[in-house]
Amino acid sequence: MLSCYKCGLNFYKKINIKLDFLISNGIYNGDDKNVMYECINSVLNLEEIINSEIEIVYNDYNSCEKCKNTDNVSIDI
């Protein structure tokens, strides 16, 4: 469930994104600008990584179908 940033109403949206990670077990000195996660003591918390990626989607500017293509929003309450 997401919240519309224009009208504030909650709505459901199916999200289908490809997650592509760069994971290292030491210092990475490459020029790749992708998000990198480092294994600490050879342990990788995949659940924490996935949750942080989901949180990015939640915090994005999501708009419901009613507000999607509008500049000004009027809300019927």
DSSP file (Angstrom, degrees, kcal/mol; ACC not computed):
  #  RESIDUE AA STRUCTURE BP1 BP2  ACC     N-H-->O    O-->H-N    N-H-->O    O-->H-N    TCO  KAPPA ALPHA  PHI   PSI    X-CA   Y-CA   Z-CA
    1    1 A M              0   0    0      0, 0.0     2,-0.3     0, 0.0    11,-0.2   0.000 360.0 360.0 360.0 135.0    0.0    0.0    0.0
    2    2 A L  E     -A   11   0A   0      9,-3.3     9,-2.7    57,-0.0     2,-0.4  -0.795 360.0-125.1-120.8 163.9    1.3    3.4   -1.0
    3    3 A S  E     -A   10   0A   0     55,-0.3    59,-0.4    -2,-0.3     2,-0.3  -0.941  25.1-121.3-111.5 133.7    0.2    7.0   -0.2
    4    4 A C     >  -     0   0    0      5,-2.8     4,-1.5    -2,-0.4    59,-0.3  -0.565  13.6-150.1 -71.9 128.7   -0.6    9.5   -2.9
    5    5 A Y  T  4 S+     0   0    0     57,-2.8    -1,-0.2    -2,-0.3    58,-0.1   0.670  93.0  48.2 -75.4 -15.1    1.7   12.5   -2.5
    6    6 A K  T  4 S+     0   0    0     56,-0.3    -1,-0.2     3,-0.1    67,-0.1   0.913 130.4  11.9 -89.2 -49.8   -0.9   14.8   -4.1
    7    7 A C  T  4 S-     0   0    0      2,-0.1    -2,-0.2    67,-0.1     3,-0.1   0.598  91.2-127.9-107.9 -13.8   -4.1   13.9   -2.3
    8    8 A G     <  +     0   0    0     -4,-1.5     2,-0.1     1,-0.3    -3,-0.1   0.405  58.9 139.9  84.8  -3.4   -2.8   11.7    0.6
    9    9 A L        -     0   0    0     -6,-0.1    -5,-2.8     1,-0.1    -1,-0.3  -0.456  52.8-119.3 -75.5 147.6   -5.1    8.8    0.0
   10   10 A N  E     +A    3   0A   0     -7,-0.2     2,-0.3    -2,-0.1    -7,-0.2  -0.626  37.8 171.1 -84.3 144.7   -3.8    5.3    0.3
   11   11 A F  E     -A    2   0A   0     -9,-2.7    -9,-3.3    -2,-0.3     2,-0.4  -0.987  30.9-116.2-150.2 156.6   -3.8    3.0   -2.7
   12   12 A Y        +     0   0    0     -2,-0.3     2,-0.4   -11,-0.2    -9,-0.0  -0.755  31.1 176.3 -95.4 141.3   -2.5   -0.4   -3.7
   13   13 A K        -     0   0    0     -2,-0.4     2,-0.5    51,-0.0    -2,-0.0  -0.974  28.2-131.3-145.9 129.2    0.0   -0.7   -6.5
   14   14 A K        -     0   0    0     -2,-0.4     2,-0.5     2,-0.0    -2,-0.0  -0.686  27.1-157.0 -78.7 127.8    1.7   -3.8   -7.8
   15   15 A I        -     0   0    0     -2,-0.5     2,-0.5     2,-0.0    -2,-0.0  -0.928  15.7-180.0-114.2 126.7    5.4   -3.1   -8.1
   16   16 A N        +     0   0    0     -2,-0.5     2,-0.3     2,-0.0    -2,-0.0  -0.887  19.4 153.7-127.4  98.1    7.6   -5.0  -10.4
   17   17 A I        -     0   0    0     -2,-0.5     2,-0.5     2,-0.0    -2,-0.0  -0.927  41.7-122.5-126.4 151.5   11.2   -3.9  -10.3
   18   18 A K        -     0   0    0     -2,-0.3     2,-0.6     2,-0.0    -2,-0.0  -0.808  22.7-149.7 -91.6 126.8   14.5   -5.6  -11.0
   19   19 A L        +     0   0    0     -2,-0.5     2,-0.5     2,-0.0    31,-0.0  -0.872  17.6 178.6 -99.6 125.8   16.9   -5.5   -8.2
   20   20 A D        -     0   0    0     -2,-0.6     2,-0.3     2,-0.0    15,-0.2  -0.967   7.9-176.2-130.8 112.9   20.6   -5.5   -9.2
   21   21 A F        -     0   0    0     -2,-0.5     2,-0.6    13,-0.1    15,-0.1  -0.819  25.1-146.1-115.6 149.5   23.2   -5.4   -6.4
   22   22 A L  E     -b   36   0B   0     13,-1.4    15,-2.3    -2,-0.3     2,-0.4  -0.971  27.0-172.1-107.7 116.0   26.9   -5.1   -6.3
   23   23 A I  E     -b   37   0B   0     -2,-0.6     2,-0.3    13,-0.2    15,-0.2  -0.927   4.1-177.1-117.2 134.0   28.1   -7.1   -3.3
   24   24 A S  E     -b   38   0B   0     13,-2.3    15,-3.2    -2,-0.4     4,-0.1  -0.941  28.2-153.6-130.4 149.2   31.6   -7.1   -2.0
   25   25 A N  S    S+     0   0    0     -2,-0.3     2,-0.3    13,-0.2    13,-0.1   0.067  85.5   8.9-105.4  23.1   33.5   -8.9    0.8
   26   26 A G  S    S-     0   0    0     14,-0.0     2,-0.3     0, 0.0    13,-0.1  -0.914 110.7 -31.9-171.0-164.9   36.1   -6.2    1.1
   27   27 A I        -     0   0    0     -2,-0.3     2,-0.5    11,-0.1    -2,-0.1  -0.525  54.0-152.0 -72.5 131.1   36.9   -2.7   -0.1
   28   28 A Y        +     0   0    0     -2,-0.3    -4,-0.0     1,-0.1    -1,-0.0  -0.925  18.8 177.0-109.0 124.3   35.7   -2.0   -3.6
   29   29 A N        +     0   0    0     -2,-0.5    -1,-0.1     2,-0.0    -2,-0.0   0.089  38.4 124.2-112.7  21.0   37.6    0.5   -5.6
   30   30 A G        -     0   0    0      1,-0.1    -2,-0.1     2,-0.1     0, 0.0  -0.199  66.8-124.1 -77.9 172.9   35.7    0.3   -8.9
   31   31 A D        +     0   0    0      2,-0.0     2,-0.1    -2,-0.0    -1,-0.1   0.336  65.4 129.5 -97.6   4.6   34.0    3.1  -10.7
   32   32 A D        -     0   0    0      1,-0.1    -2,-0.1     3,-0.0     4,-0.0  -0.413  46.3-157.8 -64.9 131.7   30.6    1.5  -10.8
   33   33 A K        +     0   0    0     -2,-0.1    -1,-0.1     2,-0.1     3,-0.1   0.367  54.6 114.7 -94.4   5.0   27.9    3.9   -9.5
   34   34 A N  S    S-     0   0    0      1,-0.1     2,-0.1   -13,-0.0   -13,-0.1  -0.312  82.7 -85.6 -69.6 158.6   25.4    1.2   -8.5
   35   35 A V        -     0   0    0    -15,-0.2   -13,-1.4     1,-0.0     2,-0.4  -0.448  48.9-156.0 -64.6 135.0   24.6    0.7   -4.9
   36   36 A M  E     -b   22   0B   0    -15,-0.1     2,-0.4    -2,-0.1   -13,-0.2  -0.940   9.3-162.0-118.7 138.5   27.1   -1.5   -3.2
   37   37 A Y  E     -b   23   0B   0    -15,-2.3   -13,-2.3    -2,-0.4     2,-0.4  -0.948  12.7-144.4-116.3 139.4   26.6   -3.6   -0.1
   38   38 A E  E     -b   24   0B   0     -2,-0.4     2,-0.5   -15,-0.2   -13,-0.2  -0.870  13.2-127.4-107.6 134.4   29.5   -5.0    1.9
   39   39 A C        -     0   0    0    -15,-3.2     2,-0.6    -2,-0.4     3,-0.3  -0.660  22.5-150.9 -75.2 126.4   29.5   -8.3    3.6
   40   40 A I  B >  S-C   43   0C   0      3,-1.6     3,-1.6    -2,-0.5   -14,-0.0  -0.904  79.1 -12.2-103.5 123.0   30.5   -7.9    7.2
   41   41 A N  T 3  S-     0   0    0     -2,-0.6    -1,-0.2     1,-0.3     3,-0.1   0.859 126.6 -63.0  53.7  38.2   32.3  -10.9    8.7
   42   42 A S  T 3  S+     0   0    0     -3,-0.3     2,-0.5     1,-0.2    -1,-0.3   0.704 111.1 123.4  61.5  23.6   31.2  -12.8    5.5
   43   43 A V  B <   -C   40   0C   0     -3,-1.6    -3,-1.6    -5,-0.1     2,-0.5  -0.963  41.6-169.1-117.5 129.4   27.5  -12.3    6.5
   44   44 A L        -     0   0    0     -2,-0.5     2,-1.3    -5,-0.2     3,-0.2  -0.972  13.9-150.2-118.9 121.9   25.1  -10.7    4.2
   45   45 A N     >  +     0   0    0     -2,-0.5     4,-1.7     1,-0.2     3,-0.2  -0.714  19.8 175.5 -92.8  88.8   21.6   -9.7    5.5
   46   46 A L  H  > S+     0   0    0     -2,-1.3     4,-2.7     1,-0.2     5,-0.2   0.851  76.2  58.5 -64.5 -35.9   19.6  -10.0    2.4
   47   47 A E  H  > S+     0   0    0      1,-0.2     4,-2.5     2,-0.2    -1,-0.2   0.906 106.1  48.9 -60.9 -41.9   16.3   -9.2    4.2
   48   48 A E  H  > S+     0   0    0     -3,-0.2     4,-1.9     2,-0.2    -1,-0.2   0.887 111.5  49.5 -65.0 -39.2   17.7   -5.9    5.3
   49   49 A I  H  X S+     0   0    0     -4,-1.7     4,-1.8     2,-0.2    -2,-0.2   0.937 112.3  46.8 -65.4 -47.0   18.8   -5.0    1.8
   50   50 A I  H  X S+     0   0    0     -4,-2.7     4,-2.3     1,-0.2    -2,-0.2   0.919 111.7  51.8 -62.3 -43.8   15.4   -5.9    0.3
   51   51 A N  H  X S+     0   0    0     -4,-2.5     4,-2.1     1,-0.2    -1,-0.2   0.867 108.0  51.6 -61.8 -36.6   13.6   -3.9    3.0
   52   52 A S  H  X S+     0   0    0     -4,-1.9     4,-1.3     2,-0.2    -1,-0.2   0.873 109.8  49.6 -68.7 -35.5   15.7   -0.8    2.3
   53   53 A E  H  X S+     0   0    0     -4,-1.8     4,-1.3     2,-0.2    -2,-0.2   0.892 110.7  49.9 -68.5 -39.3   15.0   -1.1   -1.4
   54   54 A I  H  X S+     0   0    0     -4,-2.3     4,-2.2     1,-0.2     3,-0.2   0.892 106.1  56.5 -64.2 -39.7   11.2   -1.4   -0.6
   55   55 A E  H  X S+     0   0    0     -4,-2.1     4,-2.0     1,-0.2    -1,-0.2   0.845 101.2  57.6 -61.8 -34.4   11.5    1.7    1.6
   56   56 A I  H  < S+     0   0    0     -4,-1.3     4,-0.3     2,-0.2    -1,-0.2   0.907 107.0  48.1 -61.9 -41.5   12.9    3.7   -1.3
   57   57 A V  H >< S+     0   0    0     -4,-1.3     3,-1.2    -3,-0.2    -2,-0.2   0.921 110.5  51.6 -64.7 -44.0    9.7    2.9   -3.3
   58   58 A Y  H 3< S+     0   0    0     -4,-2.2   -55,-0.3     1,-0.3     4,-0.2   0.872 110.6  48.6 -59.7 -37.6    7.5    3.9   -0.3
   59   59 A N  T 3< S+     0   0    0     -4,-2.0    -1,-0.3    -5,-0.2    -2,-0.2   0.420  92.0 102.3 -86.9   1.5    9.2    7.2    0.0
   60   60 A D  S <  S-     0   0    0     -3,-1.2     2,-1.6    -4,-0.3    -3,-0.0  -0.270  92.9 -89.2 -76.3 169.3    9.0    8.0   -3.7
   61   61 A Y        +     0   0    0    -57,-0.1     2,-0.4   -56,-0.0    -1,-0.1  -0.649  58.1 179.5 -81.2  87.3    6.5   10.5   -5.1
   62   62 A N        -     0   0    0     -2,-1.6   -57,-2.8   -59,-0.4     2,-0.4  -0.747   8.8-165.0 -93.8 136.3    3.7    8.0   -5.7
   63   63 A S        -     0   0    0     -2,-0.4   -59,-0.1   -59,-0.3     5,-0.1  -0.965  16.0-125.9-124.6 141.8    0.4    9.2   -7.2
   64   64 A C     >  -     0   0    0     -2,-0.4     4,-1.3   -55,-0.1     3,-0.3  -0.184  36.9 -97.9 -73.1 171.8   -3.0    7.4   -7.3
   65   65 A E  T  4 S+     0   0    0      1,-0.2     4,-0.4     2,-0.2     3,-0.2   0.863 123.3  55.5 -60.6 -36.9   -4.9    6.8  -10.6
   66   66 A K  T  4 S+     0   0    0      1,-0.2    -1,-0.2     2,-0.1     3,-0.2   0.863 118.4  32.7 -64.7 -35.9   -7.1    9.9   -9.8
   67   67 A C  T >4 S+     0   0    0     -3,-0.3     3,-1.6     1,-0.1    -1,-0.2   0.506  90.3 100.9 -98.6  -6.6   -4.1   12.2   -9.5
   68   68 A K  T 3< S+     0   0    0     -4,-1.3    -1,-0.1     1,-0.3    -2,-0.1   0.849  94.6  24.2 -53.2 -45.5   -1.8   10.6  -11.9
   69   69 A N  T 3  S+     0   0    0     -4,-0.4     2,-0.4    -3,-0.2    -1,-0.3  -0.062 103.9  98.4-115.1  33.0   -2.3   13.0  -14.8
   70   70 A T    <   -     0   0    0     -3,-1.6     3,-0.1     1,-0.1    -3,-0.0  -0.921  49.6-164.1-121.9 147.2   -3.4   16.1  -13.0
   71   71 A D  S    S+     0   0    0     -2,-0.4     2,-0.4     1,-0.2    -1,-0.1   0.818  87.3  38.7 -89.6 -39.8   -1.6   19.2  -11.9
   72   72 A N  S    S-     0   0    0      2,-0.0     2,-0.5     0, 0.0    -1,-0.2  -0.904  76.7-154.3-113.5 141.7   -4.4   20.4   -9.5
   73   73 A V        -     0   0    0     -2,-0.4     2,-0.5   -67,-0.1    -6,-0.1  -0.950   9.0-168.2-121.1 131.4   -6.3   17.9   -7.4
   74   74 A S        -     0   0    0     -2,-0.5     2,-0.5     2,-0.0   -67,-0.1  -0.977  15.4-153.0-113.9 133.8   -9.8   18.3   -5.9
   75   75 A I        -     0   0    0     -2,-0.5     2,-0.7   -68,-0.0    -2,-0.0  -0.901   6.7-144.5-112.3 129.2  -10.7   15.7   -3.3
   76   76 A D              0   0    0     -2,-0.5    -2,-0.0     1,-0.1     0, 0.0  -0.825 360.0 360.0 -90.2 118.4  -14.3   14.7   -2.6
   77   77 A I              0   0    0     -2,-0.7    -1,-0.1     0, 0.0    -2,-0.0   0.369 360.0 360.0-116.0 360.0  -14.7   14.0    1.1
